[in-house]
Amino acid sequence: MNDDNDPAWPVELINLNCPNCRCLTSGEREIGLDTALDTLLGTFLSGDRRAAARLISVVENGGPRAEAVLHALYPRLGGAPRVGVTGPPGVGKSTLVDALVRHHRGQGRRVGVVAVDPTSPFTGGAVLGDRVRMSDLATDLGVFIRSMATRGSLGGLARTTKEVVDVLEAFGQEILLIETVGVGQTEMDIASAADTVVVVVSPESGDAIQAMKAGLMEVADLLVVNKADRPGTSQMVRALEADLAMRPAGGWRPPVLVTVASRGEGTDEVAAAVGRHREHLSASGALGERRHARARAEIVAILRDRLWQRVHERLADRLPDWVARVEAGHATPYTAARALLAAFLEDEA
Amino acid sequence: MERGIRVLVAKAGLDGHDRGAKVVARALRDAGMEVIYTGVRQTPEMIAEAAVQEDVDAVGLSVLSGAHMHVFPEVLRQLTARGGGDILLTGGGTIGDEDMAELQALGVGRLFGPGASTREIVDYIRAETARRRAQSETR
């Protein structure tokens, strides 16, 4: 199938997609780039920020064009560090991200930031306010900041956040920072999107910590108590350390750091600890494991999406009937799901 | 799926009166738009660069400081310099009719005075975005 000489293959398609991997099959012709996208990609590769922003929109909006873009950019991804910043609302995540960006800019690195805020489930709208804390970075051409709305995703990131980060890396950003929505317990997409997860809390986060224990605390590679000029800081540090002490020994021990991010205090130490974590990941082979897990999670997510889409297309007509039966007490949701699945598989066969 | 509308809402100038900008941001959100809110004391460069990086359809600018005859043309210039001349620049504040007409002649979109309803603003951004998208597709 993967034969360049196959006359069924439009030549321009082979050239537009990565010429090295030849991983297209003729059945996937629809993922080729259209002319407008091809032009946009060329402008992007020349370093144009407007083109980068537009490609991000294409990727964010999904569909075959998004896939074509990602396919074309995939060979440009080289493993730039991806750092997640997460934690309860109002603890200063954006301010810490701002300080971390400054740190890396001071060392001459190009930085990409993706900041996620929630979409209203009622209106589909969103106010994305993370830039308020990063205002001074707006005119630094070595920094590219993109705000994203979750658009219905519940894991603390948008469904396409990883892909948007891919575009920023392909654009040449050397370190990628991902800021999640203000989270509590179950929003742990960040663990599969980042190499290093920084969990930020404030001295007032006591109740939030209780809720986090089962979730975020377990994915934290670094804990930061921000707003450390407020009372309660040392108690919070002790509480976090006590919690960490109950973890099984061996491997990486997440350090607990204190910052006043608004004044840049302690933030260089956070950047240094992120660096140490990355060294640990490389030395121990865990980086490979994480990236392996990420690749797997990505494939599974895409599969789930596609499968659901397909199931939905096939079964949309039959669903109301089963809903009525369940409503009337003639079937349970389980028998309904089983019957629908059987019908789907039969159709597909 | 119909692509959602993204709007950057910013407050230019040195005064910190951001109430109007916040009300508008909220109304646009409630109308289903994604609103990037950048806060107060934004320079034209900051606004234009953020608008480009965020790939917005429109920039809504609140100018209450009396500097509108400087701010709007400068944002327009900065947008154009970054290849974002097609982004709708609209906004509001205490702007007299004559100044509004002059700014619109420069290519600024409709501007809204103190009495405007959020409904009008939402409708305008929706209609204008649809018009511009249709235009860019036929180009």
Chai-1 contact restraints between the chains, C-beta under 6 A:
chainA,res_idxA,chainB,res_idxB,connection_type,confidence,min_distance_angstrom,max_distance_angstrom,comment,restraint_id
A,R49,B,V52,contact,1.0,0.0,6.0,A-B,restraint_1
A,R50,B,V52,contact,1.0,0.0,6.0,A-B,restraint_2
A,R50,B,G83,contact,1.0,0.0,6.0,A-B,restraint_3
A,A53,B,V52,contact,1.0,0.0,6.0,A-B,restraint_4
A,A53,B,Q53,contact,1.0,0.0,6.0,A-B,restraint_5
A,A53,B,D55,contact,1.0,0.0,6.0,A-B,restraint_6
A,R54,B,D55,contact,1.0,0.0,6.0,A-B,restraint_7
A,S57,B,D55,contact,1.0,0.0,6.0,A-B,restraint_8
A,N61,B,R3,contact,1.0,0.0,6.0,A-B,restraint_9
A,T123,B,D30,contact,1.0,0.0,6.0,A-B,restraint_10
A,T123,B,G32,contact,1.0,0.0,6.0,A-B,restraint_11
A,G124,B,G32,contact,1.0,0.0,6.0,A-B,restraint_12
A,G125,B,R29,contact,1.0,0.0,6.0,A-B,restraint_13
A,G125,B,G32,contact,1.0,0.0,6.0,A-B,restraint_14
A,G125,B,M33,contact,1.0,0.0,6.0,A-B,restraint_15
A,A126,B,E34,contact,1.0,0.0,6.0,A-B,restraint_16
A,V127,B,A25,contact,1.0,0.0,6.0,A-B,restraint_17
A,V127,B,R29,contact,1.0,0.0,6.0,A-B,restraint_18
A,V127,B,V35,contact,1.0,0.0,6.0,A-B,restraint_19
A,V127,B,Y37,contact,1.0,0.0,6.0,A-B,restraint_20
A,L128,B,I36,contact,1.0,0.0,6.0,A-B,restraint_21
A,G129,B,Y37,contact,1.0,0.0,6.0,A-B,restraint_22
A,R131,B,T38,contact,1.0,0.0,6.0,A-B,restraint_23
A,V132,B,G39,contact,1.0,0.0,6.0,A-B,restraint_24
A,A138,B,M46,contact,1.0,0.0,6.0,A-B,restraint_25
A,A138,B,E49,contact,1.0,0.0,6.0,A-B,restraint_26
A,A138,B,A50,contact,1.0,0.0,6.0,A-B,restraint_27
A,T139,B,E45,contact,1.0,0.0,6.0,A-B,restraint_28
A,T139,B,M46,contact,1.0,0.0,6.0,A-B,restraint_29
A,T139,B,E49,contact,1.0,0.0,6.0,A-B,restraint_30
A,F144,B,Q53,contact,1.0,0.0,6.0,A-B,restraint_31
A,I145,B,Q53,contact,1.0,0.0,6.0,A-B,restraint_32
A,S147,B,I36,contact,1.0,0.0,6.0,A-B,restraint_33
A,S147,B,E54,contact,1.0,0.0,6.0,A-B,restraint_34
A,A149,B,E34,contact,1.0,0.0,6.0,A-B,restraint_35
